[in-house]
Amino acid sequence: METVNAKGIFEGKKGIVMPTYKEQAYELIKEAIIYQRFAIGEIYSQESICNELGISRTPVREALLELQKAGYIKFHRGRGISILPVTNDEVGSILEMRIYNERYSARLAARRITEADLKRLRQVLAQMEEKLETSGSEELYEMDRYFHHILLEASKNIWLLKIVEDLRDNFLRFENRTIFRELQVRHQVLAEHKHIYDRIASGDEEGADRAMEQHLSQTYHRVGIQRNLD
């Protein structure tokens, strides 16, 4: 297997600024992994990644070590790094955990949500509807991710937020291969989001729970994973 160059991986993204080189390198590399701008099965030299980010080797090395601990990459001694794929079994397990945790977060959000949170949700839903037929998959994923992030914040449970955000990041490495490619699916996802919003806005904890379960169960089928959810 040849070592390949990382040229173009971070094109169009924000550059590195002082003083948090390592943190920003971590986020930019992680984002590139999540949205599959790195190819599975290739080895990327650390030098080419440093050159693309425009920073020295040390912060990139530190960021890559953290990504290795998080299960995103693998080091190849003297050659570089490769991206660890997410298997179907892992995706199924992640979705089971998401369903379990996000149902509860929807209940808490229905109980604790503020008018400011509701306004943010309405804004992201309006933005998603406006761009549903014209935006690329990555932009729609960002809006989808933000919708769920607001709900998690509205639950006012920081541990739920941390757990589910990590689950979503790993799931997204698989999900964006299929979701949002078809217009019909885009409309389905938006309709499911609106239903979740309606139940939470009305303070219906049971309804919010069911709406979230239905949404994530549909997501399960949309990515083509077959597993018993009972």
N, C-alpha and C positions, 0 to 999 in steps of 0.2 A: 504494500500500500504506500503510495507516494505522499509526501507532505505537500499540502496545497496552501495557497495564499489566501488571506482573509480580506483581500481588496474588495471594497464595495459593501461589506457586511453592515457597516454603520452609516452608510450614505444617507444624508438627509436628516440625521439625528443630531441632537445637541452635542457639542464638543465638551471636552473636559475643562473644568474651571477650578481654580483654587478655592478652598484648601483641601477638599475631600476627594483626592484623586482615587483612592482605593474604593470608597463607597460608590462614586460615580461610575468607575470602571465596572464594578460589580453589577450595578443596575443596568448599564448599557449592554454588557455581555449577556446577562440573564435575559433581558428583553429580546435580544437577538436569538437566543436559544428558544425561548417561549414561542416566538413567531417564526421559527424554523428558517431563519436566514443563514444559519450554519447547516451544512448538509450532514445527515447521519452517514457514518461510514468513512468520513474523511478525517485526516489529521491536520490540524491547523498549528502552524508555528507560533510560539509566543511572541516572537519578534514581529511577525506580520500583524498580530493583534495590537501590539504596542504602537507600531507605525500607523495603523488605522486610527487609533485613539489619540495619537500624538503625545504620548507620555512615556515615562521611563519604565523599565522592566519591573522594578520593585512593587509599585502599587498594583500592576496587572497580575504579577505573581501572587500577591496577597489576595486579590479578588478571586483568582482562579482556585486557590486553595480553599476558600470559603465555598465556592461553587462545587468543588469536589466533595466537601463534607455534606453539602445539601443534596448530593446525588445527581447533579446536572452534567458533570464532565468526568473524564478519566485522563490521567496523565500518561504519556508515553515517553519514557526516559530518553532524553537527548533529542526528541523529535517534536514534541508539542502536545496538544490535547485533542481529544475527540469528544463528541456529544453522546451521552448515554441515552438510548431510546427509551420510550415509555411503552411497556407491553400492554396487550389487551387485558391481561389479568390485573395489572396495576391500575389501569383505567377503571375497571369494574370496582376495584376496592376503593379508589378515590371517590367514585360517584356514590357508593354506599355511605361513605363518611360524610360526603357533602349533603346527601339527603337527610341523614340523621341530624347533622348540626344546623343546616340552614332552615329546616322546618322549625326548629326551636328558635332560631334567630328571628324568623318571620313572626312567631308568636310574641316574642319580646318587643319587636318593632311595633306591632299593632298596639301593644300596651304602652309603649314609652315614646313613640315618635313625636317629634316637634313639628310645628308649622314650617320652620326653616328646612327641616329634612324633607317634608312633603313637597315644598317648593323645588328643592334640588331634584327630587325624583320626577316631578312634572317636567322640569327643564330637560333632563336627559331623555325622557320618553319623547318629548316633542322634537328634540334634535335627532333622535334615532328614526322617528317617523319621517322627518323631512329628508333624511339622507338614505333612507332604506333602499331605494332603487338606484342610487347613483354612487354610493361610497364603496370602496374596496372592503374586503373581509376584515383586514386588520383594523381599520377605523371603526367598523361596527363592533368588533370584539372589544375595543377600548371602551365604547359606550356601554356594551353589555356588562363588562367588568365593573365599570363605574356605578351602574345601577345596583348591582349586588353589593358593592362596597358601601354605598349609602345606606342600604338596608342593614348591613352589619353594624355600621356606626350607629344607626338608629336604635339598635338593640341595647346600646349602652353597656355592652359586655366586651371588654377589651380582649379577653382570652378567646372568645368565639371569633372575633375579628382576626386575630393572629392565626388561629388554627385553619379557618376557612380560606383565608387569603393564600396560605401556603398550599392548601389542597387545590385551589383554583389555578394557581400558577402552574402546578404540575399537570393538572388536567388540560390546561390550555395548550400544552405542548402536543397533545394528541388531538384535541377537539378541533383546532382550526384547520385540520386536514379536510374536514367535511362540512361543518356547519357554516352557514351564511354564503355558501356558494350558489344555492338555489333561491330564487326570489320567493317562492312559496314558503320555504322554511324561514326566511327572514320575516315574513308577515306572521307566521305562526309564533315565532319567538316574541315579537313585539306584542301580539295579542296576549300571550301568557304573562308578560311583564305587566301589561295594563291590568290584568285580572288580579295579580299579586298586589299591585298598587291600590286598587279599589278596596280589597279586603283589609289591607293595613290602614288605609285612610279612614275607613269606617270603624276601626277599632275592633274588628272581628278576628279574634285570636284563632278560633277554630278554622274559620275560612281562610285566613292567611296561611296557616299550617297546610291545609289541603291544597291551596293554590300553588304553594312552593313545591310540595310533593309531586303534584301533577306536572309542573314545569320541569323539574329535574328528572322525573321518570321519562318524560318525552325526550329530554336530552340524552338519556341513557339509550333509547332506541334510535335516536338520530345518528349517534356515532357508531351504531351497529354492534353494540356489545350485548350479548345474550347472557343474562344472569338472573337468578331468582331474587326479587327484591323483598319478598315477604320475610 
